[in-house]
Amino acid sequence: MSILALSGLSGSTTAMLLLILGLSAMVSGLSGFGFSAIGAICLWLLPPTLAVPLLMALSSANQMMSLGQIRADMKPFRQWWPDGPGPFIVGGFVGVPIGLWLLHSLPTPVLMVIFGASLVAYAAYSIATPANGHALSGSWPISVLVGMAGGIIGGFTAFPGAAVVVWIGRRGFAKAESRAIVQPYIFAMQLVSLAMLAVQHPSTFNSGFWSLFAINIVVVLPGTLLGVYIYKSLSDVNFRRVSFSLLGTSGVAIFTKGVGGLSIATGLLSTMTH
């Protein structure tokens, strides 16, 4: 039996997935974030129980490839605390379970609409104004809180890097400094989320999942390399513009997804009351 047959998808649907995830990989390779936000379009093609873990796994592969390509910009592990990604990751570990609880306890579409709209507004404001401030040194408690906020947000949007990208952007970090924090953070959050999913829902990782992973990794890795290649040619100013543009695009994707969820919920409520 072929891999495509195991995935249970038609050829046209598979082609659309390849296009979406290849673009997601290029965007993430370019900016260091945004794979899951762009890849969320897959939710129109796959059920969430399959799409979300697939995005997490492919995003992890994307981050590994990207980090390998720009490893010279990464800080040694011994320098991850207090000015590197360490405090953000610690906070994220605390935030992820809270975000997952929110996902199952509160009206997620409402949260996503608010969060998506906020991202769009903030990105537009940041693009229109010059960078200000300086790299914040030694403020690890604030970094922990920002990382925790990212973990919470990631729990119900699958986009843990948003809060960290916003914070780093307003600190005026150079592109290498920014990625040296954002990418290890996202990678760690994706691994934690996958581990929690594997423990709580091991049936998720069945033959259909691994078939889709094998099909799409073929475009994700080259797409990542293309994105990194473009990144290396950007100045710090252009990198900032690209990053906030992508942040706004991610906000639109999250907002749209939330509105879609609200529409479905409203339709179901209307059906039940008539």
Secondary structure as a PSIPRED ss2 file (coil, helix, strand):
# PSIPRED VFORMAT (PSIPRED V4.0)

   1 M C   1.000  0.000  0.000
   2 S C   1.000  0.000  0.000
   3 I H   0.000  1.000  0.000
   4 L H   0.000  1.000  0.000
   5 A H   0.000  1.000  0.000
   6 L H   0.000  1.000  0.000
   7 S H   0.000  1.000  0.000
   8 G C   1.000  0.000  0.000
   9 L C   1.000  0.000  0.000
  10 S C   1.000  0.000  0.000
  11 G H   0.000  1.000  0.000
  12 S H   0.000  1.000  0.000
  13 T H   0.000  1.000  0.000
  14 T H   0.000  1.000  0.000
  15 A H   0.000  1.000  0.000
  16 M H   0.000  1.000  0.000
  17 L H   0.000  1.000  0.000
  18 L H   0.000  1.000  0.000
  19 L H   0.000  1.000  0.000
  20 I H   0.000  1.000  0.000
  21 L H   0.000  1.000  0.000
  22 G H   0.000  1.000  0.000
  23 L H   0.000  1.000  0.000
  24 S H   0.000  1.000  0.000
  25 A H   0.000  1.000  0.000
  26 M H   0.000  1.000  0.000
  27 V H   0.000  1.000  0.000
  28 S H   0.000  1.000  0.000
  29 G H   0.000  1.000  0.000
  30 L H   0.000  1.000  0.000
  31 S H   0.000  1.000  0.000
  32 G C   1.000  0.000  0.000
  33 F C   1.000  0.000  0.000
  34 G C   1.000  0.000  0.000
  35 F H   0.000  1.000  0.000
  36 S H   0.000  1.000  0.000
  37 A H   0.000  1.000  0.000
  38 I H   0.000  1.000  0.000
  39 G H   0.000  1.000  0.000
  40 A H   0.000  1.000  0.000
  41 I H   0.000  1.000  0.000
  42 C H   0.000  1.000  0.000
  43 L H   0.000  1.000  0.000
  44 W H   0.000  1.000  0.000
  45 L C   1.000  0.000  0.000
  46 L C   1.000  0.000  0.000
  47 P C   1.000  0.000  0.000
  48 P H   0.000  1.000  0.000
  49 T H   0.000  1.000  0.000
  50 L H   0.000  1.000  0.000
  51 A H   0.000  1.000  0.000
  52 V H   0.000  1.000  0.000
  53 P H   0.000  1.000  0.000
  54 L H   0.000  1.000  0.000
  55 L H   0.000  1.000  0.000
  56 M H   0.000  1.000  0.000
  57 A H   0.000  1.000  0.000
  58 L H   0.000  1.000  0.000
  59 S H   0.000  1.000  0.000
  60 S H   0.000  1.000  0.000
  61 A H   0.000  1.000  0.000
  62 N H   0.000  1.000  0.000
  63 Q H   0.000  1.000  0.000
  64 M H   0.000  1.000  0.000
  65 M H   0.000  1.000  0.000
  66 S H   0.000  1.000  0.000
  67 L H   0.000  1.000  0.000
  68 G H   0.000  1.000  0.000
  69 Q H   0.000  1.000  0.000
  70 I C   1.000  0.000  0.000
  71 R H   0.000  1.000  0.000
  72 A H   0.000  1.000  0.000
  73 D H   0.000  1.000  0.000
  74 M C   1.000  0.000  0.000
  75 K C   1.000  0.000  0.000
  76 P C   1.000  0.000  0.000
  77 F H   0.000  1.000  0.000
  78 R H   0.000  1.000  0.000
  79 Q H   0.000  1.000  0.000
  80 W C   1.000  0.000  0.000
  81 W C   1.000  0.000  0.000
  82 P C   1.000  0.000  0.000
  83 D C   1.000  0.000  0.000
  84 G C   1.000  0.000  0.000
  85 P C   1.000  0.000  0.000
  86 G H   0.000  1.000  0.000
  87 P H   0.000  1.000  0.000
  88 F H   0.000  1.000  0.000
  89 I H   0.000  1.000  0.000
  90 V H   0.000  1.000  0.000
  91 G H   0.000  1.000  0.000
  92 G H   0.000  1.000  0.000
  93 F H   0.000  1.000  0.000
  94 V H   0.000  1.000  0.000
  95 G H   0.000  1.000  0.000
  96 V H   0.000  1.000  0.000
  97 P H   0.000  1.000  0.000
  98 I H   0.000  1.000  0.000
  99 G H   0.000  1.000  0.000
 100 L H   0.000  1.000  0.000
 101 W H   0.000  1.000  0.000
 102 L H   0.000  1.000  0.000
 103 L H   0.000  1.000  0.000
 104 H H   0.000  1.000  0.000
 105 S H   0.000  1.000  0.000
 106 L C   1.000  0.000  0.000
 107 P C   1.000  0.000  0.000
 108 T H   0.000  1.000  0.000
 109 P H   0.000  1.000  0.000
 110 V H   0.000  1.000  0.000
 111 L H   0.000  1.000  0.000
 112 M H   0.000  1.000  0.000
 113 V H   0.000  1.000  0.000
 114 I H   0.000  1.000  0.000
 115 F H   0.000  1.000  0.000
 116 G H   0.000  1.000  0.000
 117 A H   0.000  1.000  0.000
 118 S H   0.000  1.000  0.000
 119 L H   0.000  1.000  0.000
 120 V H   0.000  1.000  0.000
 121 A H   0.000  1.000  0.000
 122 Y H   0.000  1.000  0.000
 123 A H   0.000  1.000  0.000
 124 A H   0.000  1.000  0.000
 125 Y H   0.000  1.000  0.000
 126 S H   0.000  1.000  0.000
 127 I H   0.000  1.000  0.000
 128 A H   0.000  1.000  0.000
 129 T C   1.000  0.000  0.000
 130 P C   1.000  0.000  0.000
 131 A C   1.000  0.000  0.000
 132 N C   1.000  0.000  0.000
 133 G C   1.000  0.000  0.000
 134 H C   1.000  0.000  0.000
 135 A C   1.000  0.000  0.000
 136 L C   1.000  0.000  0.000
 137 S C   1.000  0.000  0.000
 138 G C   1.000  0.000  0.000
 139 S C   1.000  0.000  0.000
 140 W H   0.000  1.000  0.000
 141 P H   0.000  1.000  0.000
 142 I H   0.000  1.000  0.000
 143 S H   0.000  1.000  0.000
 144 V H   0.000  1.000  0.000
 145 L H   0.000  1.000  0.000
 146 V H   0.000  1.000  0.000
 147 G H   0.000  1.000  0.000
 148 M H   0.000  1.000  0.000
 149 A H   0.000  1.000  0.000
 150 G H   0.000  1.000  0.000
 151 G H   0.000  1.000  0.000
 152 I H   0.000  1.000  0.000
 153 I H   0.000  1.000  0.000
 154 G H   0.000  1.000  0.000
 155 G H   0.000  1.000  0.000
 156 F H   0.000  1.000  0.000
 157 T H   0.000  1.000  0.000
 158 A C   1.000  0.000  0.000
 159 F C   1.000  0.000  0.000
 160 P C   1.000  0.000  0.000
 161 G C   1.000  0.000  0.000
 162 A H   0.000  1.000  0.000
 163 A H   0.000  1.000  0.000
 164 V H   0.000  1.000  0.000
 165 V H   0.000  1.000  0.000
 166 V H   0.000  1.000  0.000
 167 W H   0.000  1.000  0.000
 168 I H   0.000  1.000  0.000
 169 G H   0.000  1.000  0.000
 170 R H   0.000  1.000  0.000
 171 R C   1.000  0.000  0.000
 172 G C   1.000  0.000  0.000
 173 F C   1.000  0.000  0.000
 174 A C   1.000  0.000  0.000
 175 K H   0.000  1.000  0.000
 176 A H   0.000  1.000  0.000
 177 E H   0.000  1.000  0.000
 178 S H   0.000  1.000  0.000
 179 R H   0.000  1.000  0.000
 180 A H   0.000  1.000  0.000
 181 I H   0.000  1.000  0.000
 182 V H   0.000  1.000  0.000
 183 Q H   0.000  1.000  0.000
 184 P H   0.000  1.000  0.000
 185 Y H   0.000  1.000  0.000
 186 I H   0.000  1.000  0.000
 187 F H   0.000  1.000  0.000
 188 A H   0.000  1.000  0.000
 189 M H   0.000  1.000  0.000
 190 Q H   0.000  1.000  0.000
 191 L H   0.000  1.000  0.000
 192 V H   0.000  1.000  0.000
 193 S H   0.000  1.000  0.000
 194 L H   0.000  1.000  0.000
 195 A H   0.000  1.000  0.000
 196 M H   0.000  1.000  0.000
 197 L H   0.000  1.000  0.000
 198 A H   0.000  1.000  0.000
 199 V H   0.000  1.000  0.000
 200 Q H   0.000  1.000  0.000
 201 H C   1.000  0.000  0.000
 202 P H   0.000  1.000  0.000
 203 S H   0.000  1.000  0.000
 204 T H   0.000  1.000  0.000
 205 F C   1.000  0.000  0.000
 206 N C   1.000  0.000  0.000
 207 S H   0.000  1.000  0.000
 208 G H   0.000  1.000  0.000
 209 F H   0.000  1.000  0.000
 210 W H   0.000  1.000  0.000
 211 S H   0.000  1.000  0.000
 212 L H   0.000  1.000  0.000
 213 F H   0.000  1.000  0.000
 214 A H   0.000  1.000  0.000
 215 I H   0.000  1.000  0.000
 216 N H   0.000  1.000  0.000
 217 I H   0.000  1.000  0.000
 218 V H   0.000  1.000  0.000
 219 V H   0.000  1.000  0.000
 220 V H   0.000  1.000  0.000
 221 L H   0.000  1.000  0.000
 222 P H   0.000  1.000  0.000
 223 G H   0.000  1.000  0.000
 224 T H   0.000  1.000  0.000
 225 L H   0.000  1.000  0.000
 226 L H   0.000  1.000  0.000
 227 G H   0.000  1.000  0.000
 228 V H   0.000  1.000  0.000
 229 Y H   0.000  1.000  0.000
 230 I H   0.000  1.000  0.000
 231 Y H   0.000  1.000  0.000
 232 K H   0.000  1.000  0.000
 233 S C   1.000  0.000  0.000
 234 L C   1.000  0.000  0.000
 235 S C   1.000  0.000  0.000
 236 D H   0.000  1.000  0.000
 237 V H   0.000  1.000  0.000
 238 N H   0.000  1.000  0.000
 239 F H   0.000  1.000  0.000
 240 R H   0.000  1.000  0.000
 241 R H   0.000  1.000  0.000
 242 V H   0.000  1.000  0.000
 243 S H   0.000  1.000  0.000
 244 F H   0.000  1.000  0.000
 245 S H   0.000  1.000  0.000
 246 L H   0.000  1.000  0.000
 247 L H   0.000  1.000  0.000
 248 G H   0.000  1.000  0.000
 249 T H   0.000  1.000  0.000
 250 S H   0.000  1.000  0.000
 251 G H   0.000  1.000  0.000
 252 V H   0.000  1.000  0.000
 253 A H   0.000  1.000  0.000
 254 I H   0.000  1.000  0.000
 255 F H   0.000  1.000  0.000
 256 T H   0.000  1.000  0.000
 257 K H   0.000  1.000  0.000
 258 G H   0.000  1.000  0.000
 259 V H   0.000  1.000  0.000
 260 G H   0.000  1.000  0.000
 261 G H   0.000  1.000  0.000
 262 L H   0.000  1.000  0.000
 263 S H   0.000  1.000  0.000
 264 I H   0.000  1.000  0.000
 265 A H   0.000  1.000  0.000
 266 T H   0.000  1.000  0.000
 267 G H   0.000  1.000  0.000
 268 L H   0.000  1.000  0.000
 269 L H   0.000  1.000  0.000
 270 S H   0.000  1.000  0.000
 271 T H   0.000  1.000  0.000
 272 M H   0.000  1.000  0.000
 273 T C   1.000  0.000  0.000
 274 H C   1.000  0.000  0.000
